[in-house]
Amino acid sequence: MNLDIAYANADFIPNGLDFPAKWQKMAGDFRSSHKNLRLDLPYGEDASNAFDLVLPDGMAKGLVVFVHGGYWMAFGRRDWTHLAAGAVGQGYAVALPSYPLAPDARIAKITKAVAAAIDAAADQVAGPIHLAGHSAGGHLVARMNCIDVPLSCRDRIARIMPISPLSDLRPLMRTKMNNTLHLDEAEAQAESPALNNHRVGIPTTVWVGADERSAFLDQARDLTLVWPEAELTIAPNRHHFDVIAPLADPDSDMVAILLGRDQRPKSSSAR
């Protein structure tokens, strides 16, 4: 199997290369229209150690943290602001962190940076915390369920939603991406949520699109098979780039489940 093809997304999505520009425009439009923002809040000394906070009208019911994807190599907090609209519309604050990117940072360092960002955001907003992340971000929020990750606010986390997560990193060592990621066997093992037996047991909903590459469907299923606390939702007619779109809709099933307003069987489908 050619793993470079197995983990390629844009080549197998109609107009796939157009999505980043669309995301940036939607994010910018949302920032222009939503004035209750706190931008560039630091959580460390590096320039990438910052997050944006989108606040609802009135007192926040709690905090949602969205961790972006990009194979740990691309994007930042300003590319995804529009995805805060769903949770903000339900009365929650939403934090969107940037983090150091490969090759300047190994994945283990990125994991620790995301934990620090979540702790810093938790200091800004009281109440329960709900974590969502897409692709590499799905990996990173899943790692927050593992006890080896230093996370002071973990007892406040109500639910984790890894969306199209990379849960077993070992296959990536056999891709060209590893020229940038520099994964070795020890790091791939230690940083793979599906291989980590030392967990807190936080309720987890693994979400994946039915039209995704089979490698991502397998990664999502594998995580739910080995984590008893994890449920699987396979969203019909969604691919890797539009599977996150319902986060921008306050009335979507994705937002309802993330916020704990809807419960489903262990394996289900949703819009």
Secondary structure, 3 states (H helix, E strand, C coil): CCHHHHCCCHHHCCCHHHHHHHHHHHHHHHHHHCCCEEEEEECCCCCCCEEEEECCCCCCCCEEEEECCCCCCCCCHHHCHHHHHHHHHCCCEEEEECCCCCCCCCHHHHHHHHHHHHHHHHHHCCCCEEEEEECHHHHHHHHCCECCCCCCCHHHEEEEEEECCCCCCHHHHHCCCHHHHCCCHHHHHHCCHHHCCCECCCCEEEEEECCCCHHHHHHHHHHHHHCCCEEEEEECCCCCCCCCHHHHCCCCHHHHHHCCCCCCCCEECCC
